[in-house]
C-alpha cells in the first residue's frame, strides 16, 4: 500500500517544469530559453554522468509459488548519502522492480525468450523525471530459466543511445556478469556528448580483446527519445490527429498493446508531438499491474497498459477518456468531439503531411521521419500561437505580463481563434507563457 501511495504522489507532475524538459531555443516558435544552444548546458552540465544506476532485476520464487521481481545487482553502490537522499534512493529502488516486470507475478521458467527493450518514467515530487531504460532477456545457459531485466536509470532522455548501450550489456551478459562492470564503469567516467557529438568508450572483452564503442547523440536534442515511425506503423494519420487533439487539451489518454516496447515507444512519440510544449500531468508509459486504478484519476493522464488488462480497465469507474488499441490500430472509447478540436484547414494540412511521410516510410531513415513529423506539428503551433511573443508587455525591469485577450483577438481565422481560446486554458500553455514572461528575448523586447 505504501509503495502505491508513493507512486500516486510522485507520478503526478507538479506545476514546475522538470529541467530535462526545457525546450530547445532554436525552434521557430521562439521558445523562451534565452540564448541559442543554451538547452544543452541546462540539460546536461559538463561531465554529467550518462546514468545513475545499472540494476539487474530478477524473479524470485516466493513461498506461495509466485515470482516476485527483486533487485539482485546494483552498480554503483551508493554510500555516504544524507538521510533525505537515502530515503529517496530507497523509494526509487523499491519502484524499479515493479516497472521492470509490470506484467505481475504470472511467470514460469522457459527455454526461449525474445529480448525486448522498453522504457519507463518516474516523476519526482518536484517535477523532475528519471527514465528507466530496460532490456528484458533470458540469461545464457541450458534448460528452463527465468528472464531478467537490465535497467539503466538516467535523467537523460535518449532512447536510441541507451538502446545501443543495452546491446553492449546484453552481449557481455552472455559471457559473464563480470564483463559488464568494467564497461559500465568506463561509461560512467565518460562525459555525456553534446547533440550531434560522439563519445568513444574502450572496453575489453575476453577472447575478443579491446573494443572501441562509439555512442552518438542525434543533432536534434528534442527528438532523441522519440521514434515517430513506431506510431505511424501502429496508427493511421487520422487517428494520430485525434490523439494529438485530445493531448493538446490535456484529456485522459489510455494506450493498450501486448508488447512493452510498443507501449513505451508510442507514448513517448505522442508526448513529443506536443513540442515545444510539455505534457505536465501523470505520465506512465508502462503501468504496473498493481497501479491499474490510475485510470480512475479525475485529473489528466497519459498511460500505457498491457492488452491483457483490457477488461479490468474497462470495468474501472473512470471519467471520460480516449482509449487507444495499438494492436488493432483503433480507438475503443472516445469523448466524441475529437474531429472538431483542431481547426479543419490546419488539420487537413497535417493529414496531408503525415500521409506523405507514411507512404515514404521505406525511403526515409527513422531520423528523417522524426524531423518531418515533428516539423508538421511545430508548424501547427506556429500557425496558431506563434505570435505570443508580441503580446507580452514588458516593464522596464522585472518579468513581462502576457496579454491573453489581445493575443486571442489578434487571430484572424475564426476556427483558429476557437481552438486557441481552449488551448490557452491548459497547464502546458500556462507553463510555457510563465517561462516566456521570465525570459525576455532582447530583439522582441520594447526597450
Secondary structure, 3 states (H helix, E strand, C coil): CHHHHHHHHHCCCCCCCCHHHCCCCCCCCCCCCCCCCHHHHHHCCCCCCCCCEEEEEEEEECCCCCEEEEEEEEECCCCCCCHHHHHHHHHHHHHHHHHHCCCCCCCCCECCCCCEEEEEEEECCCCCEEEEEEEEEECCCCCCECEEEEEEEECCCCHHHHHHHHHHHHHHHCCCHHHHHHHHHHHHCCCCCCCCCEEEEEEEECCCEEEEEEEECCCCHHHCCCCHHHHHHHCCHHHHHHHHHHHHCCCEEEEEECCHHHHHHHHHHHHHCCCCCCCCCEEECCCCHHHHHHHHCCCCEEEEEEHHHHHHHHHCCCCCCEEEECCCCEEEECCCCHHHHCCHHHHHHHHHHHHHHHHCCCCCCHHHHHHHHHHHHHHHHHHHHCCHHHHEEECCCCCEEECHHHHHHCCCCHHHHHHHHHHCCCHHHHHHHHHHHHCCCHHHCCC
